[in-house]
Amino acid sequence: MKLWLAVLIACAGCAVLKLAGFVVPSRLLESSVARRILDALPVTLLSALIAVSVFATGNHLTLDSRAAGLAVALILVAIRAPFLVVVVAACATAAGAHAL
Amino acid sequence: MSDASRRTAERRIRNRALTIGVSITPFGLSFGAVSVEAHLSLIQVCLLSLVLFSGASQFALVSIIGAGGSYLSAVGTALLLGVRNGLYAARINALLRPTGWRRFVMAEFTIDETTAMAVSESRSGHPARAFWYTALSVYVLWNVSTVVGALVGNALGSPATTGLDVAGPAAFIALLAPRLTTARMRLVALGSGAIALVTVPFVPIGAPILIGGLTAVALLLVVDR
């Protein structure tokens, strides 16, 4: 019963969070400050997400095979490799480093 | 816009959306398997992927329950990880301007992947197409892989073995690249990642991403004044 409650509250809460950004009055989104914040937010949030998903496990900082995959991705993006090549090469590198 | 360039964009978006969808399937398998081990019923597992639909929140919820943590901390962590979807939603709202019931549908699909794709295609003039193709691809493959994982366990092994634990980060870097052409934005991105990492040992899971992302934006505004 408690498990059901946890599942349902998590579902409802996350839906409300997603919806929150869509019910912001549009005039609040018009100002130049709001526009600059909204423009930069996905970039900074995704950058933080990348850092945490590569260099952290739970509450610990880690340096493992994922870092090798990230390095390869950065190099390939810098030389403008195609999207699929970036993703596949990063995974192959991380898998190789993990197997070593 | 010419037909040729529209077709090129369409093909690029379709291929990228499919690549992202395929690369999340090991996580779906693993999520389904972990959930069953945490004693969730098949209906509960499927409900999470169908309704909650946000990988990080779902994993946090079932991992903490599975590890014997309290329901309160499990739900709290899931919600904390869900906050960034609300911030993405404000961006998607400003970019795509959905009205009426469309906002509710779009909200359900506002996650890391769809936001990264929509923002990445905002200058090509196809952010809506990028959003919906990615939503379709990720939603279908995430739910199918969840069910398979719950029924047969994680046949592929852990995402670390297959290297797919870096598929997300690699895809996001490639999608962010067009936005990271100036030294200023690169610095902001690096700063955001660094701030997030510094806070990792000290704050609840999920908080570092918000702290890094919001602090970096605040710094950008201060520097730009």
Interface residues (C-beta under 8 A of the other chain):
Chain A: K2 L3 W4 L5 A6 V7 I9 A10 C11 G13 C14 A15 L17 K18 L19 A20 G21 F22 V23 V24 S26 L29 V33 A34 R35 R36 I37 L38 D39 A40 L41 P42 V43 T44 L45 L46 S47 A48 L49 I50 A51 V52 S53 V54 F55 A56 G58 N59 H60 L61 S65 R66 G69 L70 V72 A73 L74 V77 F83 L84 V86 V87 A90 C91 A92 T93 A94 A95 G96 H98 A99
Chain B: R12 N15 R16 T19 S23 H39 L40 Q44 L47 L48 V51 L52 S54 S57 L61 I65 Y71 A74 V75 A78 L79 G82 V83 R84 N85 G86 L87 Y88 A89 A90 R91 I92 N93 A94 R97 P98 R103 F104 M106 A107 E108 T110 D112 T115 A116 V119 A160 T161 T162 G163 L164 D165 V166 A167 G168 P169 A170 A171 F172 I173 A174 L175 L176 A177 R179 L180 M185 V188 A189 L190 S192 G193 A194 I195 A196 L197 V200 P201 I205 P208 I209 L210 I211 G212 G213 L214 A216 V217 L220 L221 D224
